[in-house]
């Protein structure tokens, strides 16, 4: 059963709508993320491994 409503947007129209576009990461965010990864590696490498069972 096909129910076509003239007010519905096509898939193409939805995807080109500004609010529905995927965000593009900017340089500042990428650098921040890399910095967080380095900090996490440092923090986890300094902690002794513990088994809590």
N, C-alpha and C positions, 0 to 999 in steps of 0.2 A: 504494500500500500504506500503510494507516494503522496506526501502532503507537501506541496510546494507553496511557500509563502513568499510573496513578492517583497516583503520587508526584510527577509533573511539575507545576510551577506554571503557572497560566495567565499570559498576557501582563500582564493587569491586576495580578495578585498580584506579579509580578516588579517592575513599575514602581512599585508603592507601597511596596516594601521599602525601608527607610531607607538601606541601603548602595547601592542602585541609583539613588537620586535624584540629579539634577544639582545640583552645588554652587551655592549662591547667594552671589555676591560680596558681601563686607561693605564698609562705607564705607572702612575703613582700607586695604584692598587696592586699592580703586578710586583713592584718593588717591595711593597709592604708584605705581600704574601711570601715572597722569597725570604724576607727578613724573618718572618715568623717561623718558617720552616727551619732556617738555620738556628734560631733560638731554641726551637723544640729539640732539634738534634743534640744541641749542646746540653740542654737540661736532662734529656734522657740518657745521654752517655755518661753523665756525672753521677747519676743515681745508681747505687748497687741494686742488682736484681734481687727481688725478694719473693719467696713463695709463701702466699698466705692461704693455706688450705686447712 
